[in-house]
Amino acid sequence: MKFAEIDGIRTRYDVVGEGEPLLMYAPGGFDATIEKWSTQGVYAKVKPLENLSKRFSCIVFDRRECGQSGGRVERVTYAHYVAQGLALLDHLKIDKAHLMGGCMGCSPVALFGATHPARVKSMVLYWPVGGAKYRIAGQTRFAEHLGFVQREGLAAVVKLAGESGKPFGADPRGGPWASVLQHDEAFAEAYAKLDVEKYKLAVVGWARAMFDRDTAPGAEPEDMLCCDIPAYVVPGNDASHATSAAWFLRECLPRAEYWDAPVAAQTEEATIPRLVEFLAKAG
């Protein structure tokens, strides 16, 4: 694996395969790491990285605050995730790329396309997150972390994250910087000394930015309606990936193709040829 300094944040990345560049925003919620393309739920079944790297240069990375990438305590928004991917393309000297997002990765991909269209050839939005249940669960997770901070303090968060080794999604008490606390001693030392009240404001602001609607979060519909980029939407159907969220993206993106297939039909044999055909056509 390789590392790049992106906006002062250490980013773990890799480039797999050869061909047109495909920047891939990983699934996994708040544990969006390179490995999730091969191990997480539907992605372990469909194997998008393994298959697409036979035709494309797949640029994969740990999203900031996830895995072995670093982070910074601030009010994080989807725009920060867009900036990370954009800077990674710059680091690799790539002017324009296809984008693919899985799960929560769909939100920065849609925003990337809406705000930086000159850098995007096409977008694949695979099982976009969204829906009322997703919003409620996400807000509850942040609230649980804030409650722990209020009761125990930031030093206790550092201790908990180190002992559990779990990311934010697995143990909300550890907070959205849990993964960074586990591998960056300097970050953990500075984190424990932060002003608690200012810290809580950053967390509240992050939660509001991530979970501000009952459909697919990220890009505003008015911006997507003006986005003239080919998109391919594959719907999920569970508490985190409401089918309505995928349909919302299909309605807002003028050049979207929507694969109206039930989850059971989204096999590796059925899915990969569709993705390859779409990307080849859009390229």
DAVEN-V669947 format. One record per residue. RES is the residue in one letter. SS is DSSP state (alpha for helix, beta for strand, coil for the rest). D_LAST is the distance of its C-alpha to the last C-alpha in Angstrom with 2 decimals. Layout:
BEGIN
res->{RES:RES}
ss->{SS:SS}
d_last->{D_LAST:D_LAST}
END
This chain:
BEGIN
res->{M:K:F:A:E:I:D:G:I:R:T:R:Y:D:V:V:G:E:G:E:P:L:L:M:Y:A:P:G:G:F:D:A:T:I:E:K:W:S:T:Q:G:V:Y:A:K:V:K:P:L:E:N:L:S:K:R:F:S:C:I:V:F:D:R:R:E:C:G:Q:S:G:G:R:V:E:R:V:T:Y:A:H:Y:V:A:Q:G:L:A:L:L:D:H:L:K:I:D:K:A:H:L:M:G:G:C:M:G:C:S:P:V:A:L:F:G:A:T:H:P:A:R:V:K:S:M:V:L:Y:W:P:V:G:G:A:K:Y:R:I:A:G:Q:T:R:F:A:E:H:L:G:F:V:Q:R:E:G:L:A:A:V:V:K:L:A:G:E:S:G:K:P:F:G:A:D:P:R:G:G:P:W:A:S:V:L:Q:H:D:E:A:F:A:E:A:Y:A:K:L:D:V:E:K:Y:K:L:A:V:V:G:W:A:R:A:M:F:D:R:D:T:A:P:G:A:E:P:E:D:M:L:C:C:D:I:P:A:Y:V:V:P:G:N:D:A:S:H:A:T:S:A:A:W:F:L:R:E:C:L:P:R:A:E:Y:W:D:A:P:V:A:A:Q:T:E:E:A:T:I:P:R:L:V:E:F:L:A:K:A:G}
ss->{coil:beta:beta:beta:beta:beta:coil:coil:beta:beta:beta:beta:beta:beta:beta:beta:coil:coil:coil:beta:beta:beta:beta:beta:beta:coil:coil:coil:alpha:alpha:alpha:coil:coil:coil:coil:alpha:alpha:alpha:alpha:coil:alpha:alpha:alpha:alpha:alpha:alpha:coil:alpha:alpha:alpha:alpha:alpha:coil:coil:coil:beta:beta:beta:beta:beta:beta:coil:coil:coil:coil:coil:coil:coil:coil:coil:coil:coil:coil:coil:coil:coil:coil:alpha:alpha:alpha:alpha:alpha:alpha:alpha:alpha:alpha:alpha:alpha:alpha:alpha:alpha:coil:coil:coil:coil:coil:beta:beta:beta:beta:beta:beta:coil:coil:alpha:alpha:alpha:alpha:alpha:alpha:alpha:alpha:alpha:alpha:alpha:coil:alpha:alpha:alpha:beta:beta:beta:beta:beta:beta:beta:coil:coil:coil:beta:coil:alpha:alpha:alpha:alpha:alpha:alpha:alpha:alpha:alpha:alpha:alpha:alpha:alpha:alpha:alpha:alpha:alpha:alpha:alpha:alpha:alpha:coil:alpha:alpha:alpha:alpha:alpha:alpha:alpha:alpha:alpha:alpha:alpha:coil:coil:coil:coil:coil:coil:coil:alpha:alpha:alpha:coil:coil:coil:alpha:alpha:alpha:alpha:alpha:alpha:coil:alpha:alpha:alpha:alpha:alpha:alpha:alpha:alpha:coil:coil:coil:alpha:alpha:alpha:alpha:alpha:alpha:alpha:alpha:alpha:alpha:alpha:alpha:alpha:alpha:alpha:coil:coil:coil:coil:coil:coil:coil:coil:coil:coil:alpha:alpha:alpha:alpha:coil:coil:coil:coil:coil:beta:beta:beta:beta:beta:coil:coil:coil:coil:coil:coil:beta:coil:alpha:alpha:alpha:alpha:alpha:alpha:alpha:alpha:alpha:alpha:coil:coil:coil:beta:beta:beta:beta:coil:coil:coil:alpha:alpha:alpha:coil:coil:alpha:alpha:alpha:alpha:alpha:alpha:alpha:alpha:alpha:alpha:alpha:alpha:alpha:alpha:alpha:coil}
d_last->{27.26:26.74:27.88:26.92:28.99:26.93:29.07:32.11:30.96:30.52:27.18:26.73:23.30:21.79:18.69:18.42:16.63:14.49:10.91:8.01:9.99:10.56:13.57:15.82:18.76:21.39:23.58:27.34:28.54:30.56:30.14:26.37:26.26:24.03:26.31:25.71:22.41:24.78:28.06:27.67:28.46:25.63:23.36:26.07:25.93:22.19:21.50:17.88:18.14:19.88:17.47:14.02:15.34:15.67:11.95:10.89:13.02:14.39:16.24:19.14:22.20:25.43:25.31:28.17:31.50:30.23:30.97:31.62:29.98:32.48:33.16:35.28:37.68:36.46:35.32:31.80:29.28:25.64:25.08:26.41:23.77:21.03:22.86:22.94:19.21:18.69:21.47:20.15:16.93:19.44:21.60:18.95:18.10:14.42:13.52:10.26:8.93:7.85:11.36:13.54:17.16:19.97:23.28:24.35:21.09:19.51:21.73:20.53:16.85:17.67:19.82:17.32:14.89:17.98:19.52:16.89:14.08:13.45:12.51:10.06:6.36:7.57:10.88:12.60:16.31:18.43:22.11:22.46:25.98:28.40:31.50:35.13:35.96:33.17:34.43:38.01:37.40:35.47:38.17:40.84:39.36:39.54:43.01:44.24:43.24:44.97:48.04:48.22:47.94:50.66:52.98:52.38:50.77:47.89:49.70:49.87:46.10:45.69:48.23:46.71:43.15:44.51:46.71:44.33:41.17:39.28:36.28:36.65:35.43:38.03:40.90:40.52:43.66:41.88:39.58:36.00:36.84:38.42:35.96:36.39:40.15:40.15:38.76:39.60:43.37:43.32:41.13:43.46:46.53:45.29:44.11:47.60:49.12:46.94:48.64:48.45:48.46:45.60:43.70:44.17:42.76:39.52:39.29:40.11:37.53:34.83:35.78:35.71:32.24:30.84:32.74:33.30:32.52:32.78:29.14:25.86:26.69:24.67:23.08:25.46:24.90:25.47:22.61:20.18:21.36:20.16:16.68:14.12:11.09:9.75:11.84:13.17:16.85:19.05:22.70:25.48:29.14:31.65:33.53:30.76:27.76:29.16:27.36:28.23:26.04:22.91:24.09:24.64:21.01:20.05:22.68:21.70:17.92:17.64:14.21:15.01:15.22:18.31:19.29:23.02:24.20:27.24:27.00:28.89:26.28:23.43:24.11:22.07:22.10:20.94:18.42:16.32:15.23:14.18:12.08:10.44:9.95:8.54:5.98:5.18:5.50:3.80:0.00}
END
